[in-house]
Amino acid sequence: MHAIEKILAKNSGQRQVKAGEIVTAKVDFAEINDLYLQTIYSFYEMGGEKVWDSERAAFVFDHYAPAPDMKSAANHGEMREFARKNHLKFHFDTNCGVCHQVMPEAGVIYPGMIVVATDSHTTTHGAFGAMSTGCGATDMATILMTGKLWFRVPEIIEVRLEGETKKGVYPKDVILRVVGKLKADGAVYKAIDFTGSYVENLGVSGRMVICNMAVEMGAKTAYMQPNQEVLEYVSERAVRPFETQHTDPDFRYEESHTFDVSVLEPQLACPHSVDNVSSLSDVIAQGEIRLDQGYIGSCTGGRAEDIAAAAGILRGRHIAPYTRLVVVPASAAVMQECMEKGYIQELMSAGATIASPGCGACLGAHEGILAPGEVCITTTNRNFPGRMGSTKASIYLASPAVVAASMAEGRITDPRNYL
């Protein structure tokens, strides 16, 4: 069996499972973000009285943090009351950050677990060797009542990443290349297992970037076998003992795709689809693309490594006139680290606007949304019309280095000129 199948088998009390089977499995941790107040309503409508385990569920206020309007403030209030009533041990309020960042920081994510959250980018936690996926309000209410959910055991695709990237090429470039090749429907309701020498040597932050965007190919979940850095990270934080699962040597993938990252150059996802990916140099060769805004943040591009890359490029420089750069750390811990290391101060000196940790403009909620006709380059994970504001705006997805270099010139720019 694959490691994902072993996790599903263990949590469903079976010796073996295989692709296509439906199993009912115990959920090790459940998370509800502040878009899903309906979860509470569904919980009570289905007869729920008490959360099944007060230590295995949490709310995270990240999409509307701090509350930008009266409606979101009221939603937060109802969610706080539910959390208080159920004595939830973990509650991440508007001072914490993005769910996919704060949960690993808090130690509730670890290898061999099943984590379900009301967010499609929950695939992020495959970076830690977890079986992680998103769900809707009704399914989440069921989990809160019973601690269990049904799963279809997914077919598993291998994406093998071999080699070492060149200077100026980042994990975001790698996953954009993969999405561009496999396309937005390349793994619908399947799992993606990222393997190869590049993955084996990749740190926690880079692993999270790649697993995060597996869902942009339709994947139900993503997976990476934990390396030593992951195990050390988790061991320092985990709130309970964990068991790492391993894929059997004779396991056969449904498909296998190999990418040599050593030949890769910076990539760009162009409007208006995540899989509309080209090499940065090819896009630049087609003509100048002027920018109104740059955005560095989200569960894909708001970690300390991302902000450090941007600060390194903009150190001693200033963003182009009549442009704006919005920087949103993925969590309060990330912001504090970046302040201690001087990255925030350097970016502010370069003209950046620093926003509170959270999802911000990634979903078009607040803190940097776009006006009609504007062009934005961003480290986030989606670029369809209306994602960050106006449906008439254009969004390019790129690494933090590409965003920073582009804002220094006010047009899409190759960061290798600055490194």
BATORMAR-555031 format. One record per residue (C-alpha): residue number from 1; residue in three letters; x, y, z. Coordinates in nm, 2 decimals, padded with zeros to 4 digits. Each point is the difference from the previous one (the first is absolute). Layout:
// BATORMAR-555031
<atom NUM 'ALA' <X Y Z>> ...
This chain:
// BATORMAR-555031
<atom 1 'MET' <00.00 00.00 00.00>> <atom 2 'HIS' <00.09 00.36 -00.04>> <atom 3 'ALA' <00.06 00.21 00.32>> <atom 4 'ILE' <-00.33 00.18 -00.06>> <atom 5 'GLU' <-00.19 -00.33 -00.02>> <atom 6 'LYS' <00.17 -00.12 00.32>> <atom 7 'ILE' <-00.12 00.31 00.18>> <atom 8 'LEU' <-00.36 -00.05 -00.13>> <atom 9 'ALA' <00.02 -00.37 00.10>> <atom 10 'LYS' <00.13 00.07 00.35>> <atom 11 'ASN' <-00.27 00.27 00.07>> <atom 12 'SER' <-00.28 -00.21 -00.14>> <atom 13 'GLY' <00.10 -00.31 00.19>> <atom 14 'GLN' <00.08 -00.21 -00.31>> <atom 15 'ARG' <00.31 -00.20 -00.08>> <atom 16 'GLN' <00.00 00.11 -00.37>> <atom 17 'VAL' <-00.18 00.24 -00.23>> <atom 18 'LYS' <00.04 00.07 -00.37>> <atom 19 'ALA' <-00.09 00.27 -00.24>> <atom 20 'GLY' <-00.37 00.05 -00.07>> <atom 21 'GLU' <-00.12 -00.14 00.33>> <atom 22 'ILE' <-00.22 00.21 00.24>> <atom 23 'VAL' <00.12 00.00 00.36>> <atom 24 'THR' <-00.12 00.17 00.31>> <atom 25 'ALA' <00.31 00.12 00.19>> <atom 26 'LYS' <00.07 00.18 00.33>> <atom 27 'VAL' <00.12 00.36 -00.05>> <atom 28 'ASP' <00.30 00.10 00.21>> <atom 29 'PHE' <-00.06 00.37 -00.02>> <atom 30 'ALA' <-00.27 00.22 -00.15>> <atom 31 'GLU' <00.03 00.37 -00.08>> <atom 32 'ILE' <-00.27 00.25 -00.09>> <atom 33 'ASN' <00.09 00.34 -00.15>> <atom 34 'ASP' <-00.21 00.32 00.03>> <atom 35 'LEU' <-00.17 -00.05 -00.34>> <atom 36 'TYR' <-00.19 -00.30 00.14>> <atom 37 'LEU' <-00.24 00.12 00.27>> <atom 38 'GLN' <-00.25 -00.23 -00.17>> <atom 39 'THR' <00.19 -00.29 00.17>> <atom 40 'ILE' <-00.15 00.11 00.34>> <atom 41 'TYR' <-00.35 00.02 -00.15>> <atom 42 'SER' <00.03 -00.34 -00.16>> <atom 43 'PHE' <00.14 -00.14 00.32>> <atom 44 'TYR' <-00.31 00.10 00.20>> <atom 45 'GLU' <-00.25 -00.08 -00.29>> <atom 46 'MET' <00.13 -00.36 00.00>> <atom 47 'GLY' <-00.04 -00.03 00.37>> <atom 48 'GLY' <00.35 00.07 00.11>> <atom 49 'GLU' <00.04 00.09 00.37>> <atom 50 'LYS' <00.37 -00.02 00.08>> <atom 51 'VAL' <00.32 -00.02 -00.21>> <atom 52 'TRP' <00.13 -00.35 00.01>> <atom 53 'ASP' <00.35 00.09 00.13>> <atom 54 'SER' <00.08 00.35 00.13>> <atom 55 'GLU' <00.37 -00.06 -00.08>> <atom 56 'ARG' <-00.04 -00.10 -00.36>> <atom 57 'ALA' <-00.19 00.29 -00.15>> <atom 58 'ALA' <00.07 00.37 -00.05>> <atom 59 'PHE' <-00.12 00.32 -00.16>> <atom 60 'VAL' <00.24 00.22 -00.19>> <atom 61 'PHE' <-00.10 00.36 -00.08>> <atom 62 'ASP' <00.22 00.07 -00.30>> <atom 63 'HIS' <-00.20 00.09 -00.30>> <atom 64 'TYR' <-00.15 00.30 00.16>> <atom 65 'ALA' <00.26 00.09 00.26>> <atom 66 'PRO' <-00.04 00.25 00.15>> <atom 67 'ALA' <-00.37 00.03 -00.09>> <atom 68 'PRO' <-00.03 00.24 -00.29>> <atom 69 'ASP' <-00.38 00.05 00.03>> <atom 70 'MET' <-00.29 -00.05 00.24>> <atom 71 'LYS' <-00.11 -00.33 -00.15>> <atom 72 'SER' <00.34 -00.17 00.05>> <atom 73 'ALA' <00.02 00.14 00.35>> <atom 74 'ALA' <-00.33 -00.15 00.08>> <atom 75 'ASN' <00.10 -00.33 -00.14>> <atom 76 'HIS' <00.32 00.00 00.21>> <atom 77 'GLY' <-00.22 00.07 00.31>> <atom 78 'GLU' <-00.22 -00.31 -00.06>> <atom 79 'MET' <00.31 -00.21 -00.07>> <atom 80 'ARG' <00.17 00.12 00.32>> <atom 81 'GLU' <-00.31 -00.09 00.20>> <atom 82 'PHE' <-00.01 -00.35 -00.15>> <atom 83 'ALA' <00.37 -00.05 00.08>> <atom 84 'ARG' <-00.05 00.13 00.35>> <atom 85 'LYS' <-00.30 -00.22 00.06>> <atom 86 'ASN' <00.18 -00.31 -00.11>> <atom 87 'HIS' <00.32 00.09 00.19>> <atom 88 'LEU' <00.22 -00.04 -00.31>> <atom 89 'LYS' <00.36 -00.03 00.10>> <atom 90 'PHE' <00.12 00.16 -00.33>> <atom 91 'HIS' <-00.16 00.32 -00.12>> <atom 92 'PHE' <00.19 00.22 -00.24>> <atom 93 'ASP' <-00.15 00.35 00.00>> <atom 94 'THR' <00.07 00.30 -00.23>> <atom 95 'ASN' <00.35 00.05 00.16>> <atom 96 'CYS' <00.13 -00.34 -00.13>> <atom 97 'GLY' <00.02 -00.03 -00.38>> <atom 98 'VAL' <-00.09 -00.24 -00.28>> <atom 99 'CYS' <-00.13 -00.34 00.11>> <atom 100 'HIS' <00.25 -00.20 -00.21>> <atom 101 'GLN' <00.29 00.18 00.18>> <atom 102 'VAL' <-00.12 00.03 00.35>> <atom 103 'MET' <-00.11 -00.36 00.04>> <atom 104 'PRO' <00.35 -00.15 -00.07>> <atom 105 'GLU' <00.15 00.27 00.23>> <atom 106 'ALA' <-00.24 -00.11 00.28>> <atom 107 'GLY' <00.10 -00.36 -00.04>> <atom 108 'VAL' <-00.34 -00.14 -00.10>> <atom 109 'ILE' <00.14 -00.12 -00.34>> <atom 110 'TYR' <00.22 -00.31 -00.01>> <atom 111 'PRO' <00.09 -00.30 -00.22>> <atom 112 'GLY' <-00.25 -00.28 -00.03>> <atom 113 'MET' <-00.31 00.20 00.10>> <atom 114 'ILE' <-00.32 00.09 -00.18>> <atom 115 'VAL' <-00.08 00.37 00.01>> <atom 116 'VAL' <-00.31 00.15 -00.16>> <atom 117 'ALA' <-00.07 00.37 -00.03>> <atom 118 'THR' <-00.26 00.23 -00.17>> <atom 119 'ASP' <00.26 00.11 -00.25>> <atom 120 'SER' <00.11 -00.15 -00.33>> <atom 121 'HIS' <00.37 00.08 00.07>> <atom 122 'THR' <00.01 -00.24 00.29>> <atom 123 'THR' <00.21 -00.22 -00.24>> <atom 124 'THR' <00.28 00.22 00.14>> <atom 125 'HIS' <00.04 -00.24 00.29>> <atom 126 'GLY' <00.11 -00.29 -00.22>> <atom 127 'ALA' <00.34 00.18 00.05>> <atom 128 'PHE' <00.01 -00.16 00.34>> <atom 129 'GLY' <-00.10 -00.35 -00.11>> <atom 130 'ALA' <-00.37 00.05 00.10>> <atom 131 'MET' <-00.31 -00.10 -00.19>> <atom 132 'SER' <-00.16 00.34 -00.03>> <atom 133 'THR' <-00.30 00.13 -00.19>> <atom 134 'GLY' <-00.27 00.25 -00.01>> <atom 135 'CYS' <-00.38 -00.03 00.05>> <atom 136 'GLY' <-00.32 00.21 00.01>> <atom 137 'ALA' <-00.21 00.11 00.30>> <atom 138 'THR' <-00.23 -00.30 00.02>> <atom 139 'ASP' <00.28 -00.26 -00.01>> <atom 140 'MET' <00.19 00.21 00.26>> <atom 141 'ALA' <-00.31 00.00 00.22>> <atom 142 'THR' <-00.01 -00.38 -00.02>> <atom 143 'ILE' <00.37 -00.01 00.11>> <atom 144 'LEU' <-00.07 00.23 00.30>> <atom 145 'MET' <-00.28 -00.23 00.10>> <atom 146 'THR' <00.16 -00.34 -00.05>> <atom 147 'GLY' <00.37 00.05 -00.06>> <atom 148 'LYS' <-00.03 -00.20 -00.32>> <atom 149 'LEU' <-00.05 00.06 -00.38>> <atom 150 'TRP' <-00.04 -00.21 -00.31>> <atom 151 'PHE' <00.28 00.00 -00.25>> <atom 152 'ARG' <00.05 -00.15 -00.34>> <atom 153 'VAL' <00.34 -00.15 -00.01>> <atom 154 'PRO' <00.17 00.20 -00.28>> <atom 155 'GLU' <00.21 -00.12 -00.29>> <atom 156 'ILE' <00.35 00.12 00.04>> <atom 157 'ILE' <00.22 00.19 -00.25>> <atom 158 'GLU' <00.37 00.03 00.05>> <atom 159 'VAL' <00.17 00.33 -00.09>> <atom 160 'ARG' <00.37 -00.07 00.02>> <atom 161 'LEU' <00.22 00.32 00.03>> <atom 162 'GLU' <00.37 -00.07 -00.06>> <atom 163 'GLY' <00.30 00.22 00.01>> <atom 164 'GLU' <00.09 00.34 00.16>> <atom 165 'THR' <-00.14 00.33 -00.10>> <atom 166 'LYS' <00.21 00.28 -00.13>> <atom 167 'LYS' <00.04 00.33 00.17>> <atom 168 'GLY' <-00.31 00.21 -00.03>> <atom 169 'VAL' <-00.23 -00.30 -00.03>> <atom 170 'TYR' <-00.23 -00.08 00.30>> <atom 171 'PRO' <-00.25 -00.27 00.11>> <atom 172 'LYS' <-00.28 00.23 -00.14>> <atom 173 'ASP' <00.17 -00.03 -00.35>> <atom 174 'VAL' <00.01 -00.37 00.04>> <atom 175 'ILE' <-00.36 -00.05 00.08>> <atom 176 'LEU' <-00.11 00.25 -00.27>> <atom 177 'ARG' <00.18 -00.21 -00.25>> <atom 178 'VAL' <-00.17 -00.31 00.12>> <atom 179 'VAL' <-00.34 00.16 -00.01>> <atom 180 'GLY' <00.07 00.13 -00.35>> <atom 181 'LYS' <00.08 -00.34 -00.12>> <atom 182 'LEU' <-00.26 -00.21 00.18>> <atom 183 'LYS' <-00.27 00.27 -00.04>> <atom 184 'ALA' <-00.29 00.10 00.24>> <atom 185 'ASP' <-00.18 -00.33 -00.06>> <atom 186 'GLY' <00.30 -00.23 00.01>> <atom 187 'ALA' <-00.07 -00.16 00.34>> <atom 188 'VAL' <-00.37 00.04 00.08>> <atom 189 'TYR' <-00.08 -00.18 00.32>> <atom 190 'LYS' <00.33 -00.18 -00.01>> <atom 191 'ALA' <00.30 00.03 00.23>> <atom 192 'ILE' <00.34 00.14 -00.11>> <atom 193 'ASP' <00.31 -00.15 00.15>> <atom 194 'PHE' <00.30 00.23 -00.05>> <atom 195 'THR' <00.32 -00.20 00.00>> <atom 196 'GLY' <00.36 00.03 -00.13>> <atom 197 'SER' <00.33 00.14 00.11>> <atom 198 'TYR' <-00.13 00.36 -00.01>> <atom 199 'VAL' <-00.27 -00.08 00.25>> <atom 200 'GLU' <00.23 -00.21 00.22>> <atom 201 'ASN' <00.22 00.31 00.05>> <atom 202 'LEU' <-00.28 00.26 00.02>> <atom 203 'GLY' <-00.07 00.19 00.32>> <atom 204 'VAL' <-00.33 00.03 00.18>> <atom 205 'SER' <-00.10 00.33 -00.16>> <atom 206 'GLY' <00.07 -00.11 -00.36>> <atom 207 'ARG' <-00.19 -00.33 00.06>> <atom 208 'MET' <-00.30 00.20 00.12>> <atom 209 'VAL' <00.00 00.21 -00.32>> <atom 210 'ILE' <00.00 -00.30 -00.23>> <atom 211 'CYS' <-00.26 -00.20 00.19>> <atom 212 'ASN' <-00.22 00.31 00.04>> <atom 213 'MET' <-00.05 00.03 -00.38>> <atom 214 'ALA' <-00.07 -00.37 -00.06>> <atom 215 'VAL' <-00.37 00.09 00.02>> <atom 216 'GLU' <00.05 00.23 -00.30>> <atom 217 'MET' <00.02 -00.32 -00.20>> <atom 218 'GLY' <-00.32 -00.13 00.16>> <atom 219 'ALA' <00.18 -00.22 00.26>> <atom 220 'LYS' <-00.19 -00.12 00.30>> <atom 221 'THR' <00.32 -00.02 00.20>> <atom 222 'ALA' <00.38 00.02 -00.04>> <atom 223 'TYR' <00.28 -00.18 00.17>> <atom 224 'MET' <00.37 00.01 00.06>> <atom 225 'GLN' <00.20 -00.25 00.20>> <atom 226 'PRO' <00.13 00.19 00.30>> <atom 227 'ASN' <00.37 00.07 -00.01>> <atom 228 'GLN' <00.22 00.08 00.31>> <atom 229 'GLU' <-00.08 00.37 00.00>> <atom 230 'VAL' <-00.37 -00.07 00.01>> <atom 231 'LEU' <00.04 -00.26 00.27>> <atom 232 'GLU' <00.20 00.25 00.21>> <atom 233 'TYR' <-00.25 00.28 -00.06>> <atom 234 'VAL' <-00.29 -00.22 00.10>> <atom 235 'SER' <00.17 -00.17 00.30>> <atom 236 'GLU' <00.07 00.34 00.15>> <atom 237 'ARG' <-00.37 00.09 -00.01>> <atom 238 'ALA' <-00.23 -00.30 -00.03>> <atom 239 'VAL' <-00.28 -00.01 00.26>> <atom 240 'ARG' <-00.02 -00.38 -00.01>> <atom 241 'PRO' <00.21 -00.30 -00.10>> <atom 242 'PHE' <00.00 -00.08 -00.37>> <atom 243 'GLU' <00.09 -00.28 -00.23>> <atom 244 'THR' <00.15 00.06 -00.34>> <atom 245 'GLN' <-00.14 -00.22 -00.28>> <atom 246 'HIS' <00.21 -00.12 -00.29>> <atom 247 'THR' <-00.09 -00.11 -00.35>> <atom 248 'ASP' <00.07 -00.37 -00.08>> <atom 249 'PRO' <00.28 -00.05 -00.26>> <atom 250 'ASP' <-00.23 -00.19 -00.23>> <atom 251 'PHE' <-00.28 00.26 -00.01>> <atom 252 'ARG' <-00.10 00.09 -00.35>> <atom 253 'TYR' <-00.11 00.36 -00.08>> <atom 254 'GLU' <-00.29 00.06 -00.24>> <atom 255 'GLU' <00.22 00.25 -00.18>> <atom 256 'SER' <00.36 00.13 00.04>> <atom 257 'HIS' <00.14 00.33 -00.13>> <atom 258 'THR' <00.37 00.10 00.03>> <atom 259 'PHE' <00.13 00.36 00.00>> <atom 260 'ASP' <00.37 00.10 -00.01>> <atom 261 'VAL' <00.00 00.32 00.21>> <atom 262 'SER' <00.36 00.07 -00.09>> <atom 263 'VAL' <-00.10 00.13 -00.34>> <atom 264 'LEU' <-00.28 00.21 00.14>> <atom 265 'GLU' <-00.01 00.38 -00.02>> <atom 266 'PRO' <-00.24 00.24 00.18>> <atom 267 'GLN' <-00.36 -00.07 -00.09>> <atom 268 'LEU' <-00.32 00.22 -00.03>> <atom 269 'ALA' <-00.36 -00.10 00.01>> <atom 270 'CYS' <-00.17 00.25 -00.23>> <atom 271 'PRO' <-00.37 00.12 00.01>> <atom 272 'HIS' <-00.24 -00.15 00.04>> <atom 273 'SER' <00.08 -00.35 00.10>> <atom 274 'VAL' <00.25 -00.17 00.23>> <atom 275 'ASP' <00.10 -00.24 -00.27>> <atom 276 'ASN' <00.07 00.27 -00.25>> <atom 277 'VAL' <00.37 -00.03 00.08>> <atom 278 'SER' <00.30 00.13 -00.20>> <atom 279 'SER' <00.37 00.06 00.06>> <atom 280 'LEU' <00.05 00.35 00.13>> <atom 281 'SER' <00.25 00.08 -00.28>> <atom 282 'ASP' <-00.26 -00.10 -00.26>> <atom 283 'VAL' <-00.26 00.23 00.15>> <atom 284 'ILE' <00.25 00.29 00.02>> <atom 285 'ALA' <00.10 -00.05 -00.36>> <atom 286 'GLN' <-00.35 00.06 -00.11>> <atom 287 'GLY' <00.00 00.35 00.13>> <atom 288 'GLU' <00.00 00.22 00.31>> <atom 289 'ILE' <-00.27 -00.07 00.26>> <atom 290 'ARG' <-00.05 00.29 00.23>> <atom 291 'LEU' <-00.12 -00.06 00.35>> <atom 292 'ASP' <-00.22 00.18 00.25>> <atom 293 'GLN' <00.05 -00.23 00.30>> <atom 294 'GLY' <00.22 -00.27 00.14>> <atom 295 'TYR' <-00.12 -00.23 00.27>> <atom 296 'ILE' <00.22 -00.22 00.22>> <atom 297 'GLY' <-00.20 -00.22 00.24>> <atom 298 'SER' <-00.26 -00.28 00.04>> <atom 299 'CYS' <00.04 -00.37 00.09>> <atom 300 'THR' <00.21 -00.04 -00.32>> <atom 301 'GLY' <00.24 00.30 00.03>> <atom 302 'GLY' <-00.01 00.17 00.34>> <atom 303 'ARG' <00.26 -00.19 00.20>> <atom 304 'ALA' <00.32 00.13 00.14>> <atom 305 'GLU' <00.20 -00.14 -00.30>> <atom 306 'ASP' <-00.22 00.18 -00.24>> <atom 307 'ILE' <00.02 00.33 00.17>> <atom 308 'ALA' <00.37 -00.04 00.04>> <atom 309 'ALA' <00.04 -00.05 -00.37>> <atom 310 'ALA' <-00.19 00.32 -00.08>> <atom 311 'ALA' <00.19 00.20 00.26>> <atom 312 'GLY' <00.33 -00.12 -00.14>> <atom 313 'ILE' <-00.09 00.14 -00.34>> <atom 314 'LEU' <-00.16 00.32 00.11>> <atom 315 'ARG' <00.27 00.08 00.26>> <atom 316 'GLY' <00.12 00.35 -00.08>> <atom 317 'ARG' <-00.25 00.04 -00.28>> <atom 318 'HIS' <-00.35 00.15 -00.02>> <atom 319 'ILE' <-00.31 -00.13 -00.19>> <atom 320 'ALA' <-00.08 00.18 -00.32>> <atom 321 'PRO' <-00.20 00.33 00.02>> <atom 322 'TYR' <-00.38 -00.03 00.00>> <atom 323 'THR' <00.01 -00.37 00.09>> <atom 324 'ARG' <-00.07 -00.18 00.32>> <atom 325 'LEU' <00.14 -00.31 00.17>> <atom 326 'VAL' <-00.21 -00.17 00.26>> <atom 327 'VAL' <00.18 -00.25 00.24>> <atom 328 'VAL' <-00.22 -00.23 00.21>> <atom 329 'PRO' <00.19 -00.24 00.23>> <atom 330 'ALA' <-00.16 -00.34 00.02>> <atom 331 'SER' <-00.01 00.01 00.38>> <atom 332 'ALA' <00.08 00.21 00.30>> <atom 333 'ALA' <00.30 -00.22 00.07>> <atom 334 'VAL' <00.13 00.06 -00.36>> <atom 335 'MET' <-00.05 00.38 00.05>> <atom 336 'GLN' <00.19 00.00 00.32>> <atom 337 'GLU' <00.29 -00.20 -00.15>> <atom 338 'CYS' <00.01 00.24 -00.30>> <atom 339 'MET' <00.00 00.30 00.23>> <atom 340 'GLU' <00.28 -00.15 00.21>> <atom 341 'LYS' <00.21 -00.06 -00.31>> <atom 342 'GLY' <-00.08 00.34 -00.14>> <atom 343 'TYR' <-00.19 -00.11 -00.31>> <atom 344 'ILE' <-00.31 00.19 00.08>> <atom 345 'GLN' <00.20 00.32 00.06>> <atom 346 'GLU' <00.18 -00.04 -00.33>> <atom 347 'LEU' <-00.32 -00.05 -00.19>> <atom 348 'MET' <-00.16 00.30 00.16>> <atom 349 'SER' <00.30 00.21 -00.09>> <atom 350 'ALA' <-00.05 -00.13 -00.36>> <atom 351 'GLY' <-00.36 00.13 00.00>> <atom 352 'ALA' <-00.19 -00.31 00.09>> <atom 353 'THR' <-00.32 00.00 00.20>> <atom 354 'ILE' <00.00 -00.26 00.28>> <atom 355 'ALA' <-00.34 -00.15 00.07>> <atom 356 'SER' <-00.11 -00.22 00.30>> <atom 357 'PRO' <00.06 -00.38 -00.03>> <atom 358 'GLY' <-00.28 -00.18 -00.18>> <atom 359 'CYS' <-00.15 -00.07 -00.34>> <atom 360 'GLY' <-00.06 00.37 -00.09>> <atom 361 'ALA' <-00.04 00.07 -00.37>> <atom 362 'CYS' <00.07 -00.36 -00.11>> <atom 363 'LEU' <-00.37 -00.06 -00.01>> <atom 364 'GLY' <-00.10 00.36 -00.08>> <atom 365 'ALA' <-00.11 00.07 00.36>> <atom 366 'HIS' <00.20 00.30 00.10>> <atom 367 'GLU' <00.36 00.13 00.06>> <atom 368 'GLY' <00.10 00.06 -00.37>> <atom 369 'ILE' <-00.29 -00.09 -00.23>> <atom 370 'LEU' <00.02 00.11 -00.37>> <atom 371 'ALA' <-00.19 00.26 -00.20>> <atom 372 'PRO' <-00.13 -00.05 -00.35>> <atom 373 'GLY' <00.28 -00.01 -00.26>> <atom 374 'GLU' <00.28 -00.04 00.26>> <atom 375 'VAL' <00.29 -00.25 -00.04>> <atom 376 'CYS' <00.14 -00.19 00.30>> <atom 377 'ILE' <00.29 -00.24 00.04>> <atom 378 'THR' <-00.04 -00.22 00.31>> <atom 379 'THR' <00.14 -00.30 00.19>> <atom 380 'THR' <-00.36 -00.13 00.06>> <atom 381 'ASN' <-00.15 -00.31 -00.16>> <atom 382 'ARG' <-00.29 00.10 -00.22>> <atom 383 'ASN' <-00.04 00.26 -00.28>> <atom 384 'PHE' <-00.35 -00.05 -00.14>> <atom 385 'PRO' <-00.21 00.32 -00.07>> <atom 386 'GLY' <-00.11 00.16 00.32>> <atom 387 'ARG' <00.22 -00.20 00.23>> <atom 388 'MET' <00.17 00.31 00.15>> <atom 389 'GLY' <-00.27 00.25 -00.07>> <atom 390 'SER' <-00.14 00.13 -00.33>> <atom 391 'THR' <-00.08 -00.26 -00.26>> <atom 392 'LYS' <00.16 00.24 -00.25>> <atom 393 'ALA' <00.34 -00.01 00.17>> <atom 394 'SER' <00.29 -00.22 -00.12>> <atom 395 'ILE' <00.20 -00.22 00.24>> <atom 396 'TYR' <00.34 -00.17 -00.06>> <atom 397 'LEU' <00.13 -00.26 00.24>> <atom 398 'ALA' <00.37 -00.02 00.07>> <atom 399 'SER' <00.27 -00.06 00.27>> <atom 400 'PRO' <00.07 00.27 00.26>> <atom 401 'ALA' <00.32 00.08 -00.18>> <atom 402 'VAL' <-00.18 00.07 -00.32>> <atom 403 'VAL' <-00.25 00.22 00.18>> <atom 404 'ALA' <00.27 00.20 00.18>> <atom 405 'ALA' <00.21 00.06 -00.32>> <atom 406 'SER' <-00.31 00.09 -00.20>> <atom 407 'MET' <-00.11 00.26 00.26>> <atom 408 'ALA' <00.35 00.15 -00.01>> <atom 409 'GLU' <-00.05 00.08 -00.37>> <atom 410 'GLY' <-00.38 00.03 -00.02>> <atom 411 'ARG' <-00.02 -00.27 -00.26>> <atom 412 'ILE' <00.04 -00.38 -00.01>> <atom 413 'THR' <00.37 -00.06 00.05>> <atom 414 'ASP' <00.25 -00.29 00.03>> <atom 415 'PRO' <00.13 -00.02 00.36>> <atom 416 'ARG' <00.33 -00.15 -00.11>> <atom 417 'ASN' <00.11 00.35 -00.11>> <atom 418 'TYR' <-00.02 00.09 00.37>> <atom 419 'LEU' <00.16 -00.30 00.16>> 
